[in-house]
Amino acid sequence: LPITDYRTRWSGIRKSDLYGAMPYDQARKEILKLLVGKVLIGHAIHNDLRVLNYNHPKALIRDTSRIPLLNAKAGFPEHQPASLKRLTKAIFNQDIQTGRKGHSSVEDAKATMELYKVIEVEWERKMASTALVKTFHRLFKSLLQFWSDHWWTLPYIDLKGGANYTETNTSVVYSFCLLARSNELH
């Protein structure tokens, strides 16, 4: 299909840039080879991934447009995506994307990387902590299921009907473990 809109304002690409260029399918294959298993740092990177028709593991994406920590440092609402241009101006007092020829992918990539560096340590620490908590919860659920299947049943008396049966008392154990975990973090 012929290209009808080069989106030059955002891409900086013009028709003349594509003469002699590698075909899309070949370029996509080459790009995907580079991305597998890598941490991707980008700004509104979901747009780029959508164009590539590629789902990268969420744990390996660092999208500077969606980081509350970065927005807070810029003085913006924490849970509202901010443009690369605004973040760069607010944090570095530097103007980007000012040319009439459209965005420069190189300029955008450099600005994105500089923004990432500002919050890299805090962000990666938070990512690791979140991953640890998720792993802990999955492991704990598995252990609870195993224990309830084999050992941990407590007598339960139904006061209305007077029937006795056993019920797994996992909520007490889970609450205890969460309390122990929160005490470790403080």
Secondary structure, 3 states (H helix, E strand, C coil): CCCCCCCHHHHCCCHHHHCCCCCHHHHHHHHHHHHCCCCEEECCHHHHHHHHCCCCCHHHEEEHHHCHHHHHHHCCCCCCCCCHHHHHHHHHCCCCCCCCCCCCHHHHHHHHHHHHHHHHHHHHHHHHHHHHHHHHHHHHHHHHHHHHHHCCEEEEECCCCCCEEEEECHHHHHHHHHHHHHHHHC
